[in-house]
Amino acid sequence: MKHILSFAVLSLMLFSCKDQSKENRPIVLGDTSMIVTETDERFLKNNTEDISPTNKKSSEGKITSMMMQMDSVKSVKKLEEEKGSAPLSGFTIHFAECDVVFDNLTAHAIQNNQDERTSNSVSYVVDAGNLDEMNLQVSGLDEANVEQRIFTRLRVEALSDNFVLNDLGKFISPWSALAGKDFKYVSLSNNSLQFFTVENTKIRNAVDRELRKKKKTRQEIQEWMNVIKKTNSYSDEPCKIQVVSAQWRIIGKKNGKRIQKLIQFDIP
């Protein structure tokens, strides 16, 4: 019995040494016994976001959405600080059911025969003032919500020149609800500006077409190509987003009746 026990202990020690030697031996290229294959699906997932046009568009949208939320919080705070202040003064639109005032703005109607008293949709051209983070006020309605959307084009600015890339089209943003308090609202800021997802090839082609329309020389075109060779997004230099129009939609009630008005300002 004693001999059997001694043999068992000796065997255990030899097995342990052999196993430890295997664990500590260096990795040898081509040694299949050192290859570990993972089969658990939890550890086989790719959690790295692919830099593809679809995901890039998603990322740009998320950033814009986050900036708009931050602006909304700041707008509410600004309106709360102005509580009890005098009514706004500026460009005023007199609808039959309500008045809408755009602070520190001057404009003129696109059509001379436009009658705000009988119309639900009106259009103007901005003469002076900034539509960015502009205050507006609605009066005459029992309740109101104001939404805004922005029309943009992409412009490039470099080499002492700037021009709009018309071939890329005009982007129309989704409607966004404006922060409001006591029928006063704050318009969207530059943080809300968006454009189509465009890559280097589209930008290069659009720049090339505009330069050829402008009768630029081959050397001038090549200089521009060098400027935009690393431009892969509308947010990269020398790209600038240019606002060409903005619309506000007022949705409210007066004496239980639903009211909706559409106001557009074009920037010359």
N, C-alpha and C positions, 0 to 999 in steps of 0.2 A: 504494500500500500504506500509506503514511504517512497519507494522508487517510482511508482506511478505518478505521485504528486510532484516529485522533483522534475520528471520528464515534462509534465504539463506546464510548469512554471517556466522551464527553459524554452519550450516551444513558443509560449506567449511572448517572452522577451525577444526571441529571434524574429517573430512576426512584426512586433512593434518597431524594431530597428529597421527592418526591411521597408515598412510602410513610411517611416520617418525619412529614410534615405530617398525614397521615391518623391516625397513632397519637396525636399530641399534641392533636388538635382536641377541643374540649369535647363532652360528651354532649348530644345534642339530643333532647328528648322526641318520640316518634313516628318517629324515624329508625330504620328497620328494619335498616339496615346495622350498627347498634351492638348489636343483640340477639344474645346468645350462647346457644345451646341445648345443654344437657348431655345426652349420650346414653349415657354410660358408667354401667352399673347400679351399679357400686361406689360412685359418688358420689350416687346417687339414693335410697339407703336412708335410712329414718327411724330414727335411733338413739336418739331421745328416748322414754322410757317414758310411755305414755299414762296419764293419771290416771283410770282406769276402775275399777269395783268389782273386776273380776278381778285387774288388776295391783296394785290397792291391797291386796287380800287376799294376793297373792303377796309384796308388800313387807313386810307385817306379819308374815307367816310367816317370811320370811328373817331379820328382826330378832330375832324370838323364838328361832329356831334358833341364831343367833349368840350370843345371851345365854346360852342353855342350854349351849352348848359351853364358854363362858367359865366358867360356874358349875361345870361338870364338872371342868375343870382345877383350879379352886380347891378343890373337894371332895376330889379325890385328894391334893392337897398337904396339906389339913387332916388327912386320914386317915393320911398318912405321918408327920406330926408327932406324931400320937397313938399311933404304933406302940409296942406294949408296955404300953399303959395298961390299967387294970382293965376288966373286962366292964361293959357298960352296965347301968344300973338304971332301971326305970320300968315302964310298963304292959306286962305279959308275957302272951303268948298261948301256951298249952300245947297244941300239936297232938300227935297220937300219934307222928309221925315227927320233929318238931323243935319248938324254941321260937323265938318272935320277940319281941324286946324293943324297945319304942319309948321312947326316952330322954325323961325329964321330961314324961311324959304320963299323965293319968288319964282313964279312960273307963268306960262301963258298957255291957253288952250290950243291944241293942234288944229282943231276946226273952229272957225269963227262962229258957226251956227250951233255950237254945242250948248245945250240947255240942261244944266245940272238939276233944275227943278222937276224935270220930267224924265230924267234918265237914271238908270241904275249903274251905268258904266261910263266913266269919263277918262280922258287922256290929256296929258299936258307935257310941255317941254320945259325943263329946268333952265331958268335964267341965272339964278345965283343961289348958293347954299349947298350944304352937304347932306346927302341922304344917309350917310353913315351915322348910326347911333342918334338919329334925330328923334326928338320928342314929338308926339302927335296927340291930339285930344279929340274925343268924340263927345258931342253934347246933343241932347234931345231924345235919346233912347232910354228905355227903362233898364235894359241890360245889353251888353255888347262884348264881343270878342273880336280881336283883330289878328289877322294872319298876314304874312308877307312872303313873297318869293322874289328872287333876283335873277336877272338875265345877264350873262357874262360872255365875253369873248377873251381869247388869249392874245396878248401882245408881247413882243420882244423888244428889249431896250438895251442897245450896246453900240459901240463904235460911233458915238455921237448921232445916233439915229434910233427911231422907234417906229414900229408899224404893227398893225393888227394882222393876225394870221386868219384871214377870212375863210380859207379852205377848211379849217377845223370846225367851223360852224358856231352856233350860238347855244350856250348851255342854259337850261332853265332849271333852277333849283326847286326842290319840293316846297310845299307850303309849310311855313313855320309859325307857330303861335307866338305872339309877342307878349312879353311880360307887361302886366298892367296893374294899375291901382287907381281907383276913383276916376275911371274913364280916361286915364292918361297912360300912354304906352311908349316904349322905347324901340326904335327900329333896329334891325340887325346891324352888326358891325362887320368890319373887314374879316374878322375871324370866321364869318359864315360863308365867305366866298368859295365857290367850288367851280370845277370845270370837268370836262370829260377826261377819262384816263387816256393819256397819250404817251407813246414811247418815242425814243430817239428818231426812228425812221419817219414817223408821221410829222414830227416837228421839223426835221430836215427838209422833207418834201414841201411842207407848207411854206417854210422860209424861202426855199429855192423859187417857188412859184411867185411869191410876192416880190422878190428881188428882180426876177425877170420882167414882171409887170412894170417895175420901176426903172427898167432899162439899165440895170447895173452891169458893170464889166465882169469878166471872168475872175479877175483878181479880187474884186470886191465881194463877189459871191463866195470865193474860196476863203476869204477872211472871215465871213460869217459862218461858213461851215466849220472853221477852226474854233470859233467862239462857242458853237452849240454841240461840239462833238461829244461832250459828256452830259448833255442835257437829256434826262430820261423821264421827266415829269413836269407837269405844269407848275410845280412848286420849286423847280430848279432854276437858277439863273441861266440866261437873262430873261426868263419868262415872267410876265406880270399879268394878273387877272384884272380885266377892265370891266367895270359895270356899265352896261349900256341902257338898261331899263330896270325899273322896280315896280312891283304891284302890291297893293294893299287890299285885303278883302275884309270888309266890315260885316259881321253877322250879328244881328241883334233882334230885339223885340220892342215894339211900341204899341201900347194899348192891346197887348195880346197878339198882335200881328207880327209875323216874321219879316224882318228887313234884311236885305243883302245888297251891298254896294261894292263896286270894283273901281279902284283908282290906280291909274298908271302914270308914272313919270318917266320920260325919256331924257337921256343925257346927250346933248349934241356933241 
